């Protein structure tokens, strides 16, 4: 991920470009072409293609805040993904595509949240839990079938498991008596943890993508400037022609 100026953005109905990287939707699959530079301490080129083929698309939009300032949009909660990066990293598996939209800074409306998406049966289960600044809480479970149909479910208990390497608190949904476990670290920061986590939902053991976000830490005036060090910046990049 690279921070770029407005001149590095182009968008049409089916294509979104930021600098030399792009996303293109052809009606059946999403093709993501990546040409980026990784962050310190190991700086290297990241180049290749990711292809996401949904089993179906959804029209679900979920308010994360009652004032409508934050919305979660699971475009394709169940999909096949093919990855081909740097000529030496290729794999295929179970994937998804979603997005968040907002009109206020996350740290203004939330102090902490967790999110998880887990393959179950021939579909997926997603859980969103958050502590809002106004003292209210978000606790939602959604089940998606392979055809994209969605329904609200009663989530299993919120269950704590080991903190991240930066001691970020982590908890997710799991059947009573089952303790979730990280099986692969994806991204760690002083305020954020993303990992592959194994849990059990309605008797089915499953591994999915999980994140925990501590927004009290994120809004710290000592921590925020560190983001500028971790994210490359190319403010003068423009398209040719």
ZIWO-V648040 format. One record per run of one state. SS is the DSSP state (hx for helix, st for strand, lp for the rest). FROM is the first residue (numbers start at 1). TO is the last residue. If there is no record, write none. Layout:
{{SS | FROM | TO} {SS | FROM | TO}}
//
This chain:
{{lp | 1 | 1} {st | 2 | 4} {lp | 5 | 5} {hx | 6 | 8} {st | 9 | 11} {lp | 12 | 14} {st | 15 | 18} {lp | 19 | 20} {st | 21 | 25} {lp | 26 | 29} {st | 30 | 37} {lp | 38 | 44} {st | 45 | 54} {lp | 55 | 61} {st | 62 | 63} {lp | 64 | 69} {st | 70 | 85} {lp | 86 | 88} {st | 89 | 102} {lp | 103 | 105} {hx | 106 | 109} {st | 110 | 120} {lp | 121 | 122} {st | 123 | 132} {lp | 133 | 136} {st | 137 | 144} {lp | 145 | 149} {st | 150 | 153} {lp | 154 | 157} {st | 158 | 161} {lp | 162 | 169} {st | 170 | 173} {lp | 174 | 180} {st | 181 | 189} {lp | 190 | 191} {st | 192 | 201} {lp | 202 | 203} {st | 204 | 214} {hx | 215 | 218} {lp | 219 | 225} {hx | 226 | 230} {lp | 231 | 231} {st | 232 | 234} {lp | 235 | 241}}
//
